[in-house]
Amino acid sequence: MPEILSADSVTVVIPAYNEAATIVDVAGRARAQVARVIVVDDASTDSTAACLDGLDVTVLSNEQNQGKAGSLWKGIHYALQTGSHAVITLDGDGQHRPEDIPRLLEKAAECPDQIIIAARDMDHEQVPRHRRNANKVANFWISWACGYPITDSQSGFRLYPASLLNAIELDVSADRGFVFESEILIEAASRGVKSQNVTIEAIYAENRRPSHFRPVMDIVRITRMVAWRLIRQGLAPMGLLRSLGVISPK
């Protein structure tokens, strides 16, 4: 029987690189929602780690910059080793509202052992056009490889069941950055694990720091990874039809 998740049985993992301006607020608000929060400081050159002194969170530090994928995987492994039944990831730049965490837990109760994605409303006028277009491109390719439609394949605000995380091993080298969050959806789908959405507001404050996501370079890397996956699947024509809604997903 699937594990019933609660605020005491999940861990929030926040990768952070030069997030001194926002990390205390984000981590503190996340800690108010769950019992365990891990911040992985990715060799920041500002005071990200020092800002967290005195806050009831676990801070893991990379001696050298490992990128988002490596930082996420480090925090995820630590969470699993300490007995978490699921891991919730969110970004440290204030783009996500930790107060939405209970909504992910509620959805996980309805859809056990599946990935829950906090899907942003990317059609909102405040979302930069280049981000909106990059997201659409990524959604197309990743939905094809997964074999079902995905609304927001690039959201970093997600809940992963421990059963999935314990079963997979992915390349998390520094140059894989944002590829990890796309590839894990494809790997999960190959194991029969799909994602479910919880719609959230897209937050793009005018004074927020520039995103670490590079729309051209990172989409190229994501597309290259997906293309290789599709080649290995014989181009998955049925997956394309299912992703486009031409035929019903399995």
URURDA-V363742 format. One record per residue. N is the residue number from 1. SS is DSSP state (~ for helix, > for strand, _ for the rest). PSI is psi in whole degrees, 0 to 359 (999 if undefined). NEAR is the number of other ideal C-beta (glycine too) atoms within 8 Angstrom. Layout:
N:SS:PSI:NEAR / N:SS:PSI:NEAR
This chain:
1:_:134:2 / 2:_:147:5 / 3:_:132:10 / 4:_:122:5 / 5:_:147:11 / 6:_:173:7 / 7:_:338:10 / 8:_:348:6 / 9:_:1:9 / 10:>:159:16 / 11:>:137:13 / 12:>:130:17 / 13:>:125:13 / 14:>:109:17 / 15:>:139:13 / 16:>:124:14 / 17:_:112:13 / 18:_:55:9 / 19:_:31:14 / 20:_:330:10 / 21:_:336:5 / 22:_:344:11 / 23:~:324:15 / 24:~:316:9 / 25:~:313:8 / 26:~:311:17 / 27:~:320:15 / 28:~:319:9 / 29:~:325:11 / 30:~:320:15 / 31:~:333:12 / 32:_:344:6 / 33:_:331:11 / 34:_:166:13 / 35:_:334:4 / 36:>:130:11 / 37:>:132:13 / 38:>:127:15 / 39:>:126:15 / 40:>:107:16 / 41:>:114:13 / 42:_:61:14 / 43:_:47:11 / 44:_:150:13 / 45:_:2:4 / 46:_:203:7 / 47:_:30:7 / 48:~:307:15 / 49:~:317:9 / 50:~:327:6 / 51:~:334:9 / 52:_:358:13 / 53:_:130:5 / 54:_:349:3 / 55:_:141:9 / 56:_:65:4 / 57:_:159:11 / 58:>:130:8 / 59:>:121:10 / 60:>:137:11 / 61:>:132:8 / 62:_:132:13 / 63:_:326:4 / 64:_:153:5 / 65:_:124:8 / 66:_:354:12 / 67:~:171:13 / 68:~:318:14 / 69:~:311:18 / 70:~:322:14 / 71:~:317:15 / 72:~:313:15 / 73:~:323:11 / 74:~:313:12 / 75:~:321:17 / 76:~:314:13 / 77:~:319:8 / 78:~:317:11 / 79:~:318:13 / 80:~:321:12 / 81:~:336:6 / 82:_:14:8 / 83:_:16:5 / 84:_:141:12 / 85:_:345:9 / 86:>:159:14 / 87:>:131:16 / 88:>:127:15 / 89:>:143:14 / 90:_:160:13 / 91:_:157:11 / 92:_:6:14 / 93:_:7:10 / 94:_:8:11 / 95:_:338:10 / 96:_:148:13 / 97:_:109:8 / 98:~:337:12 / 99:~:348:7 / 100:~:354:12 / 101:~:315:13 / 102:~:330:9 / 103:~:325:10 / 104:~:322:15 / 105:~:321:13 / 106:~:317:8 / 107:~:323:12 / 108:~:328:14 / 109:~:326:9 / 110:~:329:7 / 111:_:71:9 / 112:_:148:9 / 113:_:24:8 / 114:_:162:11 / 115:>:134:15 / 116:>:121:14 / 117:>:128:14 / 118:>:96:16 / 119:>:122:11 / 120:>:148:10 / 121:_:90:10 / 122:_:353:11 / 123:_:358:5 / 124:_:143:8 / 125:_:336:3 / 126:_:349:5 / 127:_:124:13 / 128:_:139:6 / 129:~:321:6 / 130:~:327:7 / 131:~:321:13 / 132:~:315:11 / 133:~:319:9 / 134:~:322:13 / 135:~:320:12 / 136:~:318:9 / 137:~:312:10 / 138:~:318:14 / 139:~:318:13 / 140:~:308:9 / 141:~:316:12 / 142:~:323:15 / 143:~:319:14 / 144:~:309:13 / 145:~:329:14 / 146:~:332:14 / 147:_:20:13 / 148:_:156:11 / 149:_:136:8 / 150:_:126:13 / 151:_:320:8 / 152:_:84:13 / 153:_:347:13 / 154:_:3:12 / 155:_:132:10 / 156:_:2:11 / 157:_:102:14 / 158:>:161:14 / 159:>:125:14 / 160:>:130:13 / 161:>:144:15 / 162:~:328:12 / 163:~:323:7 / 164:~:311:13 / 165:~:325:11 / 166:_:345:7 / 167:_:349:6 / 168:_:161:10 / 169:_:118:2 / 170:_:161:10 / 171:_:119:8 / 172:_:30:11 / 173:_:161:8 / 174:~:325:9 / 175:~:358:6 / 176:~:346:14 / 177:_:259:12 / 178:_:357:13 / 179:~:324:13 / 180:~:313:15 / 181:~:339:14 / 182:~:315:15 / 183:~:327:13 / 184:~:330:12 / 185:~:320:14 / 186:~:316:13 / 187:~:319:10 / 188:~:316:13 / 189:~:324:13 / 190:~:342:6 / 191:_:10:9 / 192:_:12:5 / 193:_:118:10 / 194:_:177:11 / 195:>:151:12 / 196:>:149:11 / 197:>:146:10 / 198:>:118:12 / 199:>:130:5 / 200:>:167:13 / 201:_:139:7 / 202:_:121:11 / 203:_:114:8 / 204:_:82:10 / 205:_:147:6 / 206:_:330:4 / 207:_:10:3 / 208:_:153:9 / 209:_:156:7 / 210:_:141:3 / 211:_:146:6 / 212:_:345:7 / 213:_:126:9 / 214:_:107:6 / 215:~:321:10 / 216:~:301:6 / 217:~:314:7 / 218:~:325:13 / 219:~:323:11 / 220:~:315:8 / 221:~:319:13 / 222:~:315:14 / 223:~:320:11 / 224:~:317:8 / 225:~:316:11 / 226:~:319:14 / 227:~:318:9 / 228:~:319:8 / 229:~:317:11 / 230:~:321:12 / 231:~:317:8 / 232:~:336:6 / 233:_:11:9 / 234:_:31:6 / 235:_:0:7 / 236:_:61:11 / 237:~:324:7 / 238:~:326:8 / 239:~:321:13 / 240:~:314:10 / 241:~:321:9 / 242:~:321:14 / 243:~:331:15 / 244:_:357:8 / 245:_:10:6 / 246:_:320:5 / 247:_:157:7 / 248:_:138:4 / 249:_:155:9 / 250:_:999:5
